[in-house]
């Protein structure tokens, strides 16, 4: 298998960027290295040559291997390998490195559903937005949650004073277990935020008075549940059948930045990760 180490290293970095737990970051790459080594031993030259049939053969092979106790792999262990294989398939797809089919099922909850949008799907999502006040707010929602990569509650709690157009920054206040930080606001992201701030927000606010950035149609602070519902409406209009929420938008921008070559440390700082 050509460039096996590169795939394993890239998969590991991707897991770190998406903030998977330490156990997963340690275990999943080992599982994928085993999968790719099996393909190499069976003369599979590259990722494109990994067919669904070969993946099924690999899992049949796994089921015959002895565990540390000398007995066959338990079903739970096989499920972990299946989860890893499906996650690796997602990594390849979302980073534009190809696709592999994983036509394996075990009894229990093992079905995998992608929760990250591709760059073309993000474009389609923007194209589904209406040209009205709510549409201007929708663009601001995508600007904050995708363009700025904020967490669910961070976005809902942004205040007017946190928007710093002169410095091209958005200030994110310290939340529970999180540190305060500044996020760059440039290009189309800045344009969409400022357009909402100067045009749509005053009209939606009506006679209400408060400093929260996102305003509901009644003029009150827009809770994160309502922001989530707007995203679901856009997904439906764009005919994107993926269970993507506000956190999925955050994961999407992280994946896209990684694919575009941004360093892991810079992405972590952008997302507000402690490490």
Buried (B, 14 or more C-beta within 10 A) or exposed (E): BEEBEEBBEBBBBBBBBBBBEEEBBEBBBEBBBBBBEBBEEEEBEEBEEBEEEBBBBBBEEBEEEEEEEEEBBEEEBBBBBBBBBBBBBBBBBBBEBBEBEBEBEEEEEBEEEBBBBBBEBBEBBBEBBEEEBBBBBBBBBBBBBBBBBBBBEBBBBBEEEBBEEEEBBBBBBEEEEBEEBEBBBEEEBBEBBBBBBEEBBEEBBEEEEEEBBBBBEEBBBBBBEBBBEBBEEBBEBBEBEBEBBBBBBBBBBBBBBBBEEBEBEEBBEBBBBEE
